[in-house]
Amino acid sequence: MALNYKDSELLKHLSKNGKASQRELAEVTGLALGTVSNHLKVLEKNKIIKGYSANIDPEKVGFTLSATIHLRITKGKIMDVQASIAKHPRVYIVYDITGEWDSLVLARFKDREEMDEFIKTTLSQKNIERTSTSLVLNNVKEEMRVII
């Protein structure tokens, strides 16, 4: 679905303030309230807007350890392994990538023991040939929003 000007304007404002009401969106875009409502329904139906959520600071709720994990996966099993890992509640990103590795996993843990358990169970499953885990020392930028 190609975005038109109205959709782009709505998305631009929602990316800045996901809590904006339809009335607020109508005011800042100059669109009628009914138009805003109709366009949002279409954007949601087409999964352009996949949902609404709070942007929570992981460290302030106890997730003080972040890791990036590269995986080499047995040929023909990549999608199965990725789907399995994606189900883990501490994993927030699973990328299918090019290059030396097959997949990149980003995960957050409350402590070293929780990460150790993840590595020894989830990452030791059949068809994972090799892993390389790095701990995040400092978060310079982490922006999950798409800025339009």
N, C-alpha and C positions, 0 to 999 in steps of 0.2 A: 504494500500500500504506500503510495507516494504521499508525503505530507504536503498539505496546502498551507497557506499563510496562517489561517486561523489555528490549525493544529500546532504549527510551529510556535506560535505566540503562547498558546496555552501550555505547551510543554516547557518552553523557556521559563515561564513564571512558576510552574510547578517544580521545576528542577531547583529553583531558588528557595521555594517555600512549599513543601509537600502538604502542609496543613492548610493552605489557602482554601477558603470556601469558594463555592461557585460564584457567589455574589462578589467576592473580592476579585476573582479572576475576570468576571464581567467588567468590573470597574477598571482594572489595569490594562485590559486588552481593548476596551471599547466595544466589546461584543454584547449582544443581548443575552440575558440570563438563560433563556431557552436554547439559544445557539450554543452556549458554553456546555450546558447539560447534554445536548445531543452529541456534540463533538467528543466530550469525555466518554460517553457511552460507547461510541465507535472506537475510540482509542483503546479502551479497556477490552472490548470485544475482540479486537485485532491483536491483543496482547502487546501493544506498543507501551501501554501502561500496564505493567505486570502486577502491580499491587501498591500498597501504601504502607510505609513502616517508619518507625522512629530510628534516627541515627544515634545509636547508643555508643558511648565511649567504652570499648572493651576493658581497658584497664580499671576503670571506675567500678566495674561490676565483677572484678576478680580475674579477668583473663590477662595475666601479666606476661605470658610467654607466647610468642608467635613464631611460627616456623614456615620456611619454604622447603618443599620436598620435591625433588626431581625423581621420576620413576622411569625405569626401563622395563617394559612389559613384553611378555611373549607375543610374537606375531600372531595375529588372529584373535587375541584375547583382550586387546586394548579396551574396547567398549565395555566388556563385561567387568573388567577390573575397575575402570573409571566409575561405572555405575555403582559398584559395591562401595568404593571409597566415598563417593558423593553422599551416601546415606549416613555417614558418621556425623554426629551432631557437632563435633569440633571443627569439621572441615567447612570452610565457607567458599572456597573456589577450587574447581578442578578444571584445568585447561588441558586440551589436546594440543600439543605443540610440535613444531618441526625442529630438526637439529639432532643433536646427540641423544636427547632424551625423548621419551614418548609422551610424558605427561608432567604437569606441574601442579602441585597441590599446595594450597595455603590453608593453614589451620591455626587455631588459637587454643591455648591450654591454660588451666588455672595454676599448674605447677609442673615441675620436672617429672614427678611420678605419673601424672596423667599423660604427659607426652610419651614417657617410656612405655606405658601400657599400650598406647596407640601404635607405636612403632613395633612392638613385639607381637601385637595381635593383627591389627588391620594391615600393616605393611609387610607382614610375613606370610601373607596368603599366597597360595599357589599362583603361578604365572607372573609374579613380580620378580624379575631377574636381578635387579639392582636398584638401590636408592641412594640418594645423596641429600642429607638434611642440613639446612643452615638455620641458625637462630637469628631472629631479627634483634639487632642491638638498639637501634633508634628508628622511630617512625618519622621520617621526614615529611612524607605526604601519603595520605591514604584517602582517596576520594572515590567512592563507589557511585556517586551520582553521575548521570550523563548531563553535562552542561550544554545546553542548546544555544 
